[in-house]
Amino acid sequence: MLDLEQMKLAVVDALEDIKAFDITVMDVRKLTSLTSYMIVASANSTRQAKAIADNVREKLKEKGAHIQGTEGEKEGEWVLVDLGDIVVHVMIPATRAYYNLEQLWGETENRRGHITATE
């Protein structure tokens, strides 16, 4: 079974496999008990968003992670993959800009785990 750090890196790798961009990793453990990390990534199209989410699901399932659920696949503007300790949001840029999750959740890390201030 993957530990949290391995799972986080596996998610980022799966996102990068399908060319997700602007990947942001947020440690939200101090803000909520529902999950440890939120990872937000952008896709160029709804089709790509669905493909990215599918890849995250497949790659993490292969590594033994339990997929709690997926939402938003029909529309594809915002696809959420719930891995329990990590919730992955794949969004097209307009949807991402509109909801601005990074600002909502405060301090963020870049994709490899270094803390950066939000803009």
Residue frames relative to the residue before (quaternion, step in Angstrom):
aa qw qx qy qz dx dy dz
M 1.0000 0.0000 0.0000 0.0000 0.00 0.00 0.00
L 0.4871 -0.6791 0.4759 0.2738 3.55 -1.03 0.81
D 0.3409 -0.6701 0.5950 0.2841 3.56 -1.11 0.57
L 0.7390 -0.4471 0.2729 0.4237 3.56 -1.28 0.28
E 0.6614 0.5129 -0.3034 0.4554 3.58 0.96 -0.90
Q 0.6519 0.5050 -0.3044 0.4768 3.59 0.98 -0.87
M 0.6429 0.5271 -0.3180 0.4558 3.55 1.01 -0.84
K 0.6353 0.5340 -0.3195 0.4574 3.57 0.98 -0.90
L 0.6855 0.4736 -0.2844 0.4743 3.60 0.87 -0.93
A 0.6298 0.5319 -0.3301 0.4598 3.61 1.05 -0.74
V 0.6283 0.5208 -0.3337 0.4720 3.60 1.04 -0.75
V 0.6619 0.5007 -0.3102 0.4636 3.60 0.85 -0.96
D 0.6408 0.5180 -0.3242 0.4647 3.61 0.96 -0.83
A 0.6651 0.5039 -0.2985 0.4633 3.59 0.94 -0.91
L 0.6261 0.5218 -0.3314 0.4753 3.59 1.07 -0.71
E 0.6888 0.4932 -0.2758 0.4542 3.57 0.90 -0.98
D 0.5457 0.6316 -0.3826 0.3961 3.61 1.16 -0.63
I 0.7781 0.2988 -0.1371 0.5352 3.57 0.95 -0.91
K 0.5733 -0.6690 0.3385 0.3305 3.57 1.22 0.63
A 0.1958 0.7388 -0.6027 0.2294 3.57 0.92 0.91
F 0.1346 -0.7970 0.5831 0.0817 3.59 -1.11 0.57
D 0.7849 0.2736 -0.2479 0.4975 3.56 -1.34 0.30
I 0.1649 0.8065 -0.5450 0.1591 3.57 0.85 1.01
T 0.0354 -0.7937 0.6069 -0.0220 3.54 -0.79 1.08
V 0.1709 -0.7690 0.6117 0.0726 3.55 -0.89 1.03
M 0.0575 -0.8086 0.5855 0.0012 3.58 -0.71 1.08
D 0.2727 -0.7250 0.6126 0.1572 3.55 -0.83 1.04
V 0.0321 -0.8401 0.5408 -0.0292 3.59 -0.35 1.23
R 0.2953 0.7979 -0.4856 0.2011 3.60 1.24 0.33
K 0.6802 0.4734 -0.2993 0.4729 3.61 1.07 -0.67
L 0.7046 0.4879 -0.2453 0.4532 3.58 1.25 -0.42
T 0.8083 0.0473 0.0026 0.5868 3.60 1.13 -0.57
S 0.3694 -0.7040 0.5533 0.2486 3.56 -1.21 0.48
L 0.4975 0.6941 -0.4042 0.3277 3.60 1.29 -0.08
T 0.7977 -0.0330 0.0644 0.5987 3.57 1.04 -0.76
S 0.4859 -0.6669 0.4818 0.2949 3.59 -1.25 0.34
Y 0.8123 0.0764 -0.0073 0.5781 3.56 0.93 -0.92
M 0.1408 -0.7078 0.6786 0.1362 3.48 -1.29 0.55
I 0.0926 -0.7756 0.6236 0.0323 3.52 -0.91 0.97
V 0.0969 -0.7945 0.5994 0.0117 3.54 -0.73 1.13
A 0.0268 0.7923 -0.6075 0.0490 3.57 -0.95 0.92
S 0.3531 -0.7308 0.5457 0.2084 3.55 -1.20 0.56
A 0.1618 -0.7462 0.6400 0.0854 3.51 -1.32 0.63
N 0.5451 -0.6513 0.4285 0.3083 3.56 -1.13 0.64
S 0.8032 0.0717 -0.0078 0.5913 3.59 1.16 -0.51
T 0.6420 -0.5009 0.3902 0.4298 3.57 -1.26 0.23
R 0.6166 0.5457 -0.3470 0.4490 3.60 1.03 -0.73
Q 0.6695 0.4817 -0.2989 0.4800 3.58 0.94 -0.88
A 0.6136 0.5503 -0.3536 0.4423 3.62 0.99 -0.77
K 0.6592 0.4983 -0.3029 0.4748 3.59 0.96 -0.87
A 0.6589 0.5101 -0.3078 0.4592 3.59 0.96 -0.87
I 0.6334 0.5251 -0.3252 0.4662 3.58 1.01 -0.81
A 0.6658 0.4993 -0.3011 0.4656 3.59 0.89 -0.96
D 0.6255 0.5325 -0.3288 0.4660 3.61 1.00 -0.83
N 0.6673 0.5092 -0.2996 0.4534 3.57 0.94 -0.92
V 0.6166 0.5290 -0.3405 0.4732 3.58 1.02 -0.81
R 0.6627 0.5119 -0.3038 0.4544 3.58 0.88 -0.96
E 0.6935 0.4906 -0.2795 0.4476 3.57 0.80 -1.05
K 0.6900 0.4905 -0.2903 0.4461 3.59 0.79 -1.04
L 0.7061 0.4549 -0.2814 0.4640 3.58 0.93 -0.83
K 0.5865 0.5507 -0.3627 0.4703 3.57 1.14 -0.58
E 0.6293 0.5443 -0.3184 0.4542 3.59 1.03 -0.88
K 0.7150 0.4354 -0.2387 0.4922 3.58 1.09 -0.74
G 0.6199 -0.5992 0.3211 0.3918 3.58 1.28 0.19
A 0.4531 0.6754 -0.4692 0.3440 3.59 1.21 0.18
H 0.3862 -0.6998 0.5520 0.2378 3.56 -1.15 0.66
I 0.2583 -0.7532 0.5874 0.1447 3.57 -0.78 1.06
Q 0.2964 -0.7902 0.5123 0.1592 3.58 -0.48 1.18
G 0.7646 -0.2805 0.1921 0.5475 3.55 1.10 -0.65
T 0.2064 -0.7389 0.6263 0.1387 3.52 -1.37 0.26
E 0.0372 -0.7965 0.6034 0.0105 3.56 -1.02 0.79
G 0.7800 0.3939 -0.2623 0.4094 3.55 -1.25 0.48
E 0.4226 0.7407 -0.4508 0.2635 3.59 1.24 0.03
K 0.5911 0.5919 -0.3786 0.3962 3.58 1.03 -0.65
E 0.7482 0.3616 -0.2048 0.5172 3.58 0.83 -1.00
G 0.2586 -0.8250 0.4672 0.1851 3.57 0.99 -0.82
E 0.5006 0.6489 -0.4450 0.3610 3.61 1.21 0.05
W 0.7640 0.0329 -0.0007 0.6444 3.54 1.24 -0.61
V 0.0060 0.8003 -0.5980 0.0444 3.58 -0.34 1.23
L 0.1550 -0.7928 0.5879 0.0429 3.54 -0.78 1.11
V 0.0843 -0.7596 0.6432 0.0477 3.56 -0.98 0.91
D 0.1829 -0.8019 0.5654 0.0618 3.56 -0.60 1.21
L 0.0709 -0.8028 0.5919 -0.0102 3.55 -0.57 1.25
G 0.6109 -0.5430 0.3518 0.4562 3.59 1.23 0.30
D 0.8222 0.1823 -0.0757 0.5339 3.58 0.06 -1.31
I 0.7632 0.2044 -0.1253 0.6000 3.57 1.27 -0.38
V 0.1086 -0.7579 0.6397 0.0674 3.54 -0.98 0.90
V 0.1838 -0.7994 0.5691 0.0570 3.55 -0.72 1.15
H 0.1100 -0.7750 0.6214 0.0341 3.57 -0.90 1.02
V 0.0441 -0.7741 0.6314 0.0089 3.58 -0.70 1.09
M 0.0287 0.8369 -0.5384 0.0943 3.57 -0.53 1.20
I 0.4461 -0.6026 0.5606 0.3516 3.53 -1.24 0.41
P 0.6821 -0.5493 0.2884 0.3871 3.63 -1.05 0.71
A 0.6558 0.5157 -0.3377 0.4359 3.64 0.88 -0.80
T 0.6563 0.4959 -0.3016 0.4821 3.57 1.00 -0.84
R 0.6487 0.5235 -0.3138 0.4546 3.57 0.97 -0.88
A 0.6577 0.5017 -0.3090 0.4693 3.58 0.94 -0.87
Y 0.6488 0.5371 -0.3161 0.4366 3.58 0.98 -0.86
Y 0.7672 0.3718 -0.2023 0.4819 3.60 0.79 -1.00
N 0.0993 -0.8633 0.4906 0.0650 3.59 1.23 -0.47
L 0.0237 -0.8552 0.5172 -0.0228 3.57 0.74 1.10
E 0.6033 0.5795 -0.3652 0.4084 3.57 1.03 -0.75
Q 0.6772 0.4718 -0.3009 0.4778 3.58 0.92 -0.85
L 0.6202 0.5639 -0.3244 0.4383 3.55 1.04 -0.82
W 0.7818 0.3507 -0.1625 0.4892 3.57 0.96 -0.89
G 0.5612 -0.6741 0.3665 0.3102 3.60 1.22 0.31
E 0.8534 -0.1093 0.0759 0.5040 3.56 -1.06 -0.75
T 0.1206 -0.8059 0.5786 0.0354 3.53 -0.99 0.83
E 0.3334 -0.6800 0.6038 0.2487 3.48 -1.38 0.17
N 0.4688 -0.6094 0.5164 0.3771 3.56 -1.17 0.30
R 0.7741 -0.4312 0.2117 0.4124 3.57 -1.26 0.23
R 0.7394 0.3760 -0.2442 0.5022 3.61 1.08 -0.44
G 0.7101 -0.5401 0.2456 0.3790 3.55 1.17 0.41
H 0.5294 0.6018 -0.4428 0.4018 3.63 1.15 0.21
I 0.4547 -0.7050 0.4708 0.2730 3.58 -0.82 0.97
T 0.0040 0.7663 -0.6424 0.0134 3.54 -1.00 0.89
A 0.5004 -0.6378 0.4841 0.3295 3.56 -1.12 0.55
T 0.4893 -0.6391 0.4948 0.3275 3.56 -1.12 0.58
E 0.4978 -0.6617 0.4754 0.2973 3.52 -1.17 0.56
